[in-house]
Amino acid sequence: MDKIDLRVIKVTVEVGEESKVYSGPMDIHVTGNKTTSSTPNNADIKISNLTAEVRNYLLTETSPFNKNRKKKRVKIEAGRESTGTTVVFIGDVTASSPTQPPDIGITLKSQTGAASKNNVVRQSGRSQEGLKDISGRVAKDMNLGLEFEADEKNIANYNFTGGAGVQVDALSRAGQSQAFVDDETLVVKKRGAARKGTKIILNKKSGMIGVPEVTETGVNVKMLFTPDAKIGGEVEITSDLNPSVNGNYEIYTLRFELSTRQEAFYYVAECKRLDKK
């Protein structure tokens, strides 16, 4: 009998310089949403069967009423025993609460860029400045890496004053491109084009669940968790039951639900058609 390839979920909670990792066989259930829009990515994490000491530590350190200046971040990783894990979500803890008895657990709420959204930044560009250089400064303001795939162009007199996170919208408008945050990376790319090197093939043999649902802009499709799915990435869909949806799409929203003990271990991708005539 073949050995079952067990799923793996790891939750790393960072408080200041201290990191603690929680993983199986703990009862962990996470849900979240990542998008290429200006809406911050978010995730809810429920960890059950903790010791009272660990639960109280997390509740105290991640409480919004705890005014210490330590960073409070969470990283979610998922995968299989045979292949290892990949990062699903990284964000700042915004709230925490205990679970209902009899479980001794905790629920954490997290959001990308929450810690820096009120940090006021000021940018004053030269009379002519390249979009890539401006994007680099925006990424630095937000402590992010940069993935630049947009057409390079000169921007005249780029100026911005406001919250660091709001600057992503300003960057999109100035460069007539698409800018968004994916975990620890600021992505700047062409509108209507997928991120390079991200294409996944999706059909009933590769993890597609059910039949893709047609929407006004493309399709919504459910799939088993795969480390290769990315917001802004490309997916080639082939459906035997509804061949009219077959084609290439850009993922603009990626919802996830992952669990160590329940059945859930999947993505739901909301997609725009790339090759629509």
Contacts in CASP RR format, 6 or more apart in sequence:
PFRMAT RR
TARGET T0000
AUTHOR 0000-0000-0000
METHOD contacts of the structure
MODEL  1
MDKIDLRVIKVTVEVGEESKVYSGPMDIHVTGNKTTSSTPNNADIKISNL
TAEVRNYLLTETSPFNKNRKKKRVKIEAGRESTGTTVVFIGDVTASSPTQ
PPDIGITLKSQTGAASKNNVVRQSGRSQEGLKDISGRVAKDMNLGLEFEA
DEKNIANYNFTGGAGVQVDALSRAGQSQAFVDDETLVVKKRGAARKGTKI
ILNKKSGMIGVPEVTETGVNVKMLFTPDAKIGGEVEITSDLNPSVNGNYE
IYTLRFELSTRQEAFYYVAECKRLDKK
5 80 0 8 1.000
5 81 0 8 1.000
5 82 0 8 1.000
6 80 0 8 1.000
6 81 0 8 1.000
7 78 0 8 1.000
7 79 0 8 1.000
7 80 0 8 1.000
7 81 0 8 1.000
7 225 0 8 1.000
7 258 0 8 1.000
7 260 0 8 1.000
7 265 0 8 1.000
8 23 0 8 1.000
8 24 0 8 1.000
8 77 0 8 1.000
8 78 0 8 1.000
8 79 0 8 1.000
8 80 0 8 1.000
8 81 0 8 1.000
8 84 0 8 1.000
8 85 0 8 1.000
9 23 0 8 1.000
9 24 0 8 1.000
9 28 0 8 1.000
9 30 0 8 1.000
9 76 0 8 1.000
9 77 0 8 1.000
9 78 0 8 1.000
9 79 0 8 1.000
9 85 0 8 1.000
9 258 0 8 1.000
9 259 0 8 1.000
9 260 0 8 1.000
10 21 0 8 1.000
10 22 0 8 1.000
10 23 0 8 1.000
10 75 0 8 1.000
10 76 0 8 1.000
10 77 0 8 1.000
10 78 0 8 1.000
10 85 0 8 1.000
11 21 0 8 1.000
11 22 0 8 1.000
11 23 0 8 1.000
11 28 0 8 1.000
11 30 0 8 1.000
11 45 0 8 1.000
11 47 0 8 1.000
11 74 0 8 1.000
11 75 0 8 1.000
11 76 0 8 1.000
11 77 0 8 1.000
12 19 0 8 1.000
12 20 0 8 1.000
12 21 0 8 1.000
12 22 0 8 1.000
12 74 0 8 1.000
12 75 0 8 1.000
12 77 0 8 1.000
13 19 0 8 1.000
13 20 0 8 1.000
13 22 0 8 1.000
13 58 0 8 1.000
13 62 0 8 1.000
13 72 0 8 1.000
13 73 0 8 1.000
13 74 0 8 1.000
13 93 0 8 1.000
13 108 0 8 1.000
14 71 0 8 1.000
14 72 0 8 1.000
14 73 0 8 1.000
14 74 0 8 1.000
14 75 0 8 1.000
15 61 0 8 1.000
15 62 0 8 1.000
15 70 0 8 1.000
15 71 0 8 1.000
15 72 0 8 1.000
16 70 0 8 1.000
16 71 0 8 1.000
16 72 0 8 1.000
20 54 0 8 1.000
22 28 0 8 1.000
22 47 0 8 1.000
22 50 0 8 1.000
24 260 0 8 1.000
25 260 0 8 1.000
26 47 0 8 1.000
26 48 0 8 1.000
26 49 0 8 1.000
26 50 0 8 1.000
26 260 0 8 1.000
27 47 0 8 1.000
27 48 0 8 1.000
27 49 0 8 1.000
27 103 0 8 1.000
27 260 0 8 1.000
27 261 0 8 1.000
28 45 0 8 1.000
28 46 0 8 1.000
28 47 0 8 1.000
28 48 0 8 1.000
28 258 0 8 1.000
28 259 0 8 1.000
28 260 0 8 1.000
29 45 0 8 1.000
29 46 0 8 1.000
29 48 0 8 1.000
29 257 0 8 1.000
29 258 0 8 1.000
29 259 0 8 1.000
29 260 0 8 1.000
29 261 0 8 1.000
29 262 0 8 1.000
29 264 0 8 1.000
30 43 0 8 1.000
30 44 0 8 1.000
30 45 0 8 1.000
30 46 0 8 1.000
30 76 0 8 1.000
30 88 0 8 1.000
30 89 0 8 1.000
30 256 0 8 1.000
30 257 0 8 1.000
30 258 0 8 1.000
30 259 0 8 1.000
31 43 0 8 1.000
31 44 0 8 1.000
31 255 0 8 1.000
31 256 0 8 1.000
31 257 0 8 1.000
31 258 0 8 1.000
32 41 0 8 1.000
32 42 0 8 1.000
32 43 0 8 1.000
32 44 0 8 1.000
32 89 0 8 1.000
32 255 0 8 1.000
32 256 0 8 1.000
32 257 0 8 1.000
33 41 0 8 1.000
33 42 0 8 1.000
33 43 0 8 1.000
33 253 0 8 1.000
33 254 0 8 1.000
33 255 0 8 1.000
33 256 0 8 1.000
34 41 0 8 1.000
34 89 0 8 1.000
34 182 0 8 1.000
34 231 0 8 1.000
34 253 0 8 1.000
34 254 0 8 1.000
34 255 0 8 1.000
34 256 0 8 1.000
35 41 0 8 1.000
35 180 0 8 1.000
35 231 0 8 1.000
35 252 0 8 1.000
35 253 0 8 1.000
35 254 0 8 1.000
36 178 0 8 1.000
36 180 0 8 1.000
36 187 0 8 1.000
36 231 0 8 1.000
36 232 0 8 1.000
36 252 0 8 1.000
36 253 0 8 1.000
37 180 0 8 1.000
37 252 0 8 1.000
37 253 0 8 1.000
38 168 0 8 1.000
38 169 0 8 1.000
38 172 0 8 1.000
38 180 0 8 1.000
40 111 0 8 1.000
40 112 0 8 1.000
40 113 0 8 1.000
40 114 0 8 1.000
40 117 0 8 1.000
40 181 0 8 1.000
41 89 0 8 1.000
41 91 0 8 1.000
41 111 0 8 1.000
41 112 0 8 1.000
41 181 0 8 1.000
41 182 0 8 1.000
41 183 0 8 1.000
42 109 0 8 1.000
42 110 0 8 1.000
42 111 0 8 1.000
42 112 0 8 1.000
43 74 0 8 1.000
43 76 0 8 1.000
43 89 0 8 1.000
43 91 0 8 1.000
43 109 0 8 1.000
43 110 0 8 1.000
43 111 0 8 1.000
44 107 0 8 1.000
44 108 0 8 1.000
44 109 0 8 1.000
44 110 0 8 1.000
45 74 0 8 1.000
45 76 0 8 1.000
45 107 0 8 1.000
45 108 0 8 1.000
45 110 0 8 1.000
46 99 0 8 1.000
46 105 0 8 1.000
46 106 0 8 1.000
46 107 0 8 1.000
46 108 0 8 1.000
47 105 0 8 1.000
47 106 0 8 1.000
47 108 0 8 1.000
48 99 0 8 1.000
48 103 0 8 1.000
48 104 0 8 1.000
48 105 0 8 1.000
49 103 0 8 1.000
49 104 0 8 1.000
49 105 0 8 1.000
50 58 0 8 1.000
50 104 0 8 1.000
50 105 0 8 1.000
50 106 0 8 1.000
51 104 0 8 1.000
52 104 0 8 1.000
55 98 0 8 1.000
55 104 0 8 1.000
55 105 0 8 1.000
55 106 0 8 1.000
58 96 0 8 1.000
58 106 0 8 1.000
58 108 0 8 1.000
59 96 0 8 1.000
59 97 0 8 1.000
59 98 0 8 1.000
59 106 0 8 1.000
60 66 0 8 1.000
61 70 0 8 1.000
61 72 0 8 1.000
62 72 0 8 1.000
62 93 0 8 1.000
62 95 0 8 1.000
62 96 0 8 1.000
62 108 0 8 1.000
63 96 0 8 1.000
64 94 0 8 1.000
64 95 0 8 1.000
71 92 0 8 1.000
71 115 0 8 1.000
72 92 0 8 1.000
72 93 0 8 1.000
72 115 0 8 1.000
73 90 0 8 1.000
73 91 0 8 1.000
73 92 0 8 1.000
73 93 0 8 1.000
73 110 0 8 1.000
73 115 0 8 1.000
74 89 0 8 1.000
74 90 0 8 1.000
74 91 0 8 1.000
74 92 0 8 1.000
74 93 0 8 1.000
74 108 0 8 1.000
74 110 0 8 1.000
75 87 0 8 1.000
75 89 0 8 1.000
75 90 0 8 1.000
75 91 0 8 1.000
76 87 0 8 1.000
76 88 0 8 1.000
76 89 0 8 1.000
76 90 0 8 1.000
76 258 0 8 1.000
77 85 0 8 1.000
77 86 0 8 1.000
77 87 0 8 1.000
77 88 0 8 1.000
78 85 0 8 1.000
78 86 0 8 1.000
78 88 0 8 1.000
78 225 0 8 1.000
78 227 0 8 1.000
78 258 0 8 1.000
78 265 0 8 1.000
79 85 0 8 1.000
79 86 0 8 1.000
79 225 0 8 1.000
79 227 0 8 1.000
83 227 0 8 1.000
86 227 0 8 1.000
87 183 0 8 1.000
88 256 0 8 1.000
88 258 0 8 1.000
89 110 0 8 1.000
89 183 0 8 1.000
89 256 0 8 1.000
90 112 0 8 1.000
90 183 0 8 1.000
90 184 0 8 1.000
91 110 0 8 1.000
91 111 0 8 1.000
91 112 0 8 1.000
91 113 0 8 1.000
91 114 0 8 1.000
91 183 0 8 1.000
92 110 0 8 1.000
92 111 0 8 1.000
92 112 0 8 1.000
92 113 0 8 1.000
92 114 0 8 1.000
92 115 0 8 1.000
93 108 0 8 1.000
93 109 0 8 1.000
93 110 0 8 1.000
93 114 0 8 1.000
94 109 0 8 1.000
94 110 0 8 1.000
94 111 0 8 1.000
94 114 0 8 1.000
95 108 0 8 1.000
95 109 0 8 1.000
96 106 0 8 1.000
96 107 0 8 1.000
96 108 0 8 1.000
96 109 0 8 1.000
97 106 0 8 1.000
97 107 0 8 1.000
98 105 0 8 1.000
98 106 0 8 1.000
98 107 0 8 1.000
99 105 0 8 1.000
99 106 0 8 1.000
99 107 0 8 1.000
112 181 0 8 1.000
112 183 0 8 1.000
113 142 0 8 1.000
113 164 0 8 1.000
113 165 0 8 1.000
113 181 0 8 1.000
116 142 0 8 1.000
116 143 0 8 1.000
116 163 0 8 1.000
116 164 0 8 1.000
116 165 0 8 1.000
117 163 0 8 1.000
117 164 0 8 1.000
117 165 0 8 1.000
117 166 0 8 1.000
118 163 0 8 1.000
119 141 0 8 1.000
119 163 0 8 1.000
119 164 0 8 1.000
120 161 0 8 1.000
120 162 0 8 1.000
120 163 0 8 1.000
120 164 0 8 1.000
121 141 0 8 1.000
121 160 0 8 1.000
121 161 0 8 1.000
121 162 0 8 1.000
121 163 0 8 1.000
121 164 0 8 1.000
121 167 0 8 1.000
122 160 0 8 1.000
122 161 0 8 1.000
122 162 0 8 1.000
123 134 0 8 1.000
123 137 0 8 1.000
123 138 0 8 1.000
123 141 0 8 1.000
123 158 0 8 1.000
123 159 0 8 1.000
123 160 0 8 1.000
123 161 0 8 1.000
123 167 0 8 1.000
124 158 0 8 1.000
124 159 0 8 1.000
125 134 0 8 1.000
125 157 0 8 1.000
125 158 0 8 1.000
125 159 0 8 1.000
126 157 0 8 1.000
127 156 0 8 1.000
127 157 0 8 1.000
128 154 0 8 1.000
128 155 0 8 1.000
128 156 0 8 1.000
129 154 0 8 1.000
129 155 0 8 1.000
129 158 0 8 1.000
130 152 0 8 1.000
130 153 0 8 1.000
130 154 0 8 1.000
130 155 0 8 1.000
131 150 0 8 1.000
131 151 0 8 1.000
131 152 0 8 1.000
131 153 0 8 1.000
131 154 0 8 1.000
131 155 0 8 1.000
131 174 0 8 1.000
131 175 0 8 1.000
131 177 0 8 1.000
131 188 0 8 1.000
132 148 0 8 1.000
132 150 0 8 1.000
132 152 0 8 1.000
132 188 0 8 1.000
134 155 0 8 1.000
134 158 0 8 1.000
134 171 0 8 1.000
134 174 0 8 1.000
135 146 0 8 1.000
135 148 0 8 1.000
135 150 0 8 1.000
135 171 0 8 1.000
135 179 0 8 1.000
135 186 0 8 1.000
135 188 0 8 1.000
136 146 0 8 1.000
136 148 0 8 1.000
136 186 0 8 1.000
138 167 0 8 1.000
138 168 0 8 1.000
138 171 0 8 1.000
138 179 0 8 1.000
138 186 0 8 1.000
139 145 0 8 1.000
139 146 0 8 1.000
139 186 0 8 1.000
141 164 0 8 1.000
141 167 0 8 1.000
142 164 0 8 1.000
142 165 0 8 1.000
142 167 0 8 1.000
142 168 0 8 1.000
142 181 0 8 1.000
142 186 0 8 1.000
144 181 0 8 1.000
144 184 0 8 1.000
144 185 0 8 1.000
144 186 0 8 1.000
145 184 0 8 1.000
145 185 0 8 1.000
145 186 0 8 1.000
146 185 0 8 1.000
146 186 0 8 1.000
146 188 0 8 1.000
147 182 0 8 1.000
147 185 0 8 1.000
147 186 0 8 1.000
147 187 0 8 1.000
147 188 0 8 1.000
147 189 0 8 1.000
147 195 0 8 1.000
148 188 0 8 1.000
148 189 0 8 1.000
149 187 0 8 1.000
149 188 0 8 1.000
149 189 0 8 1.000
149 190 0 8 1.000
149 193 0 8 1.000
149 195 0 8 1.000
149 196 0 8 1.000
150 175 0 8 1.000
150 177 0 8 1.000
150 178 0 8 1.000
150 188 0 8 1.000
150 189 0 8 1.000
150 190 0 8 1.000
151 177 0 8 1.000
151 190 0 8 1.000
153 175 0 8 1.000
155 174 0 8 1.000
155 175 0 8 1.000
158 174 0 8 1.000
160 167 0 8 1.000
160 170 0 8 1.000
165 181 0 8 1.000
168 179 0 8 1.000
168 180 0 8 1.000
168 181 0 8 1.000
168 186 0 8 1.000
169 179 0 8 1.000
171 177 0 8 1.000
171 179 0 8 1.000
171 188 0 8 1.000
172 178 0 8 1.000
172 179 0 8 1.000
176 191 0 8 1.000
177 188 0 8 1.000
177 189 0 8 1.000
177 190 0 8 1.000
177 191 0 8 1.000
178 187 0 8 1.000
178 188 0 8 1.000
178 189 0 8 1.000
178 190 0 8 1.000
178 191 0 8 1.000
178 192 0 8 1.000
179 186 0 8 1.000
179 187 0 8 1.000
179 188 0 8 1.000
180 186 0 8 1.000
180 187 0 8 1.000
180 231 0 8 1.000
180 232 0 8 1.000
181 187 0 8 1.000
182 230 0 8 1.000
182 231 0 8 1.000
182 232 0 8 1.000
187 195 0 8 1.000
187 232 0 8 1.000
189 195 0 8 1.000
189 232 0 8 1.000
192 250 0 8 1.000
192 272 0 8 1.000
192 274 0 8 1.000
193 250 0 8 1.000
193 274 0 8 1.000
194 232 0 8 1.000
194 233 0 8 1.000
194 234 0 8 1.000
194 248 0 8 1.000
194 250 0 8 1.000
194 251 0 8 1.000
194 274 0 8 1.000
195 230 0 8 1.000
195 232 0 8 1.000
195 233 0 8 1.000
195 234 0 8 1.000
197 234 0 8 1.000
198 228 0 8 1.000
198 230 0 8 1.000
198 232 0 8 1.000
198 233 0 8 1.000
198 234 0 8 1.000
199 233 0 8 1.000
199 234 0 8 1.000
199 235 0 8 1.000
199 236 0 8 1.000
199 248 0 8 1.000
200 206 0 8 1.000
200 226 0 8 1.000
200 228 0 8 1.000
200 229 0 8 1.000
200 234 0 8 1.000
200 235 0 8 1.000
200 236 0 8 1.000
201 235 0 8 1.000
201 236 0 8 1.000
201 238 0 8 1.000
202 208 0 8 1.000
202 221 0 8 1.000
202 223 0 8 1.000
202 235 0 8 1.000
202 236 0 8 1.000
202 237 0 8 1.000
202 238 0 8 1.000
203 237 0 8 1.000
203 238 0 8 1.000
203 239 0 8 1.000
203 240 0 8 1.000
204 210 0 8 1.000
204 239 0 8 1.000
204 240 0 8 1.000
207 223 0 8 1.000
207 224 0 8 1.000
207 226 0 8 1.000
208 221 0 8 1.000
208 222 0 8 1.000
208 223 0 8 1.000
208 237 0 8 1.000
208 239 0 8 1.000
209 222 0 8 1.000
209 223 0 8 1.000
209 224 0 8 1.000
209 266 0 8 1.000
210 222 0 8 1.000
210 241 0 8 1.000
211 239 0 8 1.000
211 241 0 8 1.000
211 242 0 8 1.000
212 219 0 8 1.000
212 220 0 8 1.000
212 221 0 8 1.000
212 237 0 8 1.000
212 239 0 8 1.000
212 242 0 8 1.000
212 245 0 8 1.000
213 219 0 8 1.000
213 220 0 8 1.000
213 221 0 8 1.000
214 242 0 8 1.000
214 244 0 8 1.000
214 245 0 8 1.000
215 270 0 8 1.000
217 271 0 8 1.000
217 272 0 8 1.000
217 273 0 8 1.000
218 245 0 8 1.000
218 249 0 8 1.000
218 271 0 8 1.000
218 272 0 8 1.000
218 273 0 8 1.000
218 276 0 8 1.000
219 237 0 8 1.000
219 245 0 8 1.000
219 249 0 8 1.000
219 271 0 8 1.000
219 273 0 8 1.000
220 268 0 8 1.000
220 269 0 8 1.000
220 270 0 8 1.000
220 271 0 8 1.000
221 235 0 8 1.000
221 237 0 8 1.000
221 268 0 8 1.000
221 269 0 8 1.000
221 271 0 8 1.000
222 266 0 8 1.000
222 267 0 8 1.000
222 268 0 8 1.000
222 269 0 8 1.000
223 229 0 8 1.000
223 266 0 8 1.000
223 267 0 8 1.000
223 268 0 8 1.000
223 269 0 8 1.000
224 265 0 8 1.000
224 266 0 8 1.000
224 267 0 8 1.000
225 256 0 8 1.000
225 258 0 8 1.000
225 265 0 8 1.000
225 266 0 8 1.000
225 267 0 8 1.000
226 267 0 8 1.000
229 235 0 8 1.000
229 251 0 8 1.000
229 254 0 8 1.000
229 267 0 8 1.000
229 269 0 8 1.000
230 251 0 8 1.000
230 254 0 8 1.000
231 251 0 8 1.000
231 252 0 8 1.000
231 253 0 8 1.000
231 254 0 8 1.000
232 250 0 8 1.000
232 251 0 8 1.000
232 252 0 8 1.000
233 250 0 8 1.000
233 251 0 8 1.000
234 248 0 8 1.000
234 249 0 8 1.000
234 250 0 8 1.000
234 251 0 8 1.000
234 274 0 8 1.000
235 248 0 8 1.000
235 249 0 8 1.000
235 250 0 8 1.000
235 251 0 8 1.000
235 269 0 8 1.000
235 271 0 8 1.000
236 247 0 8 1.000
236 248 0 8 1.000
236 249 0 8 1.000
237 245 0 8 1.000
237 246 0 8 1.000
237 247 0 8 1.000
237 248 0 8 1.000
237 249 0 8 1.000
237 271 0 8 1.000
238 246 0 8 1.000
238 247 0 8 1.000
239 245 0 8 1.000
239 246 0 8 1.000
247 273 0 8 1.000
247 274 0 8 1.000
247 275 0 8 1.000
248 273 0 8 1.000
248 274 0 8 1.000
248 275 0 8 1.000
249 269 0 8 1.000
249 271 0 8 1.000
249 272 0 8 1.000
249 273 0 8 1.000
249 274 0 8 1.000
250 271 0 8 1.000
250 272 0 8 1.000
250 274 0 8 1.000
251 269 0 8 1.000
251 270 0 8 1.000
251 271 0 8 1.000
252 270 0 8 1.000
252 271 0 8 1.000
252 272 0 8 1.000
253 269 0 8 1.000
253 270 0 8 1.000
254 267 0 8 1.000
254 268 0 8 1.000
254 269 0 8 1.000
254 270 0 8 1.000
255 267 0 8 1.000
255 268 0 8 1.000
255 269 0 8 1.000
255 270 0 8 1.000
256 266 0 8 1.000
256 267 0 8 1.000
256 268 0 8 1.000
257 264 0 8 1.000
257 265 0 8 1.000
257 266 0 8 1.000
258 264 0 8 1.000
258 265 0 8 1.000
258 266 0 8 1.000
259 265 0 8 1.000
END
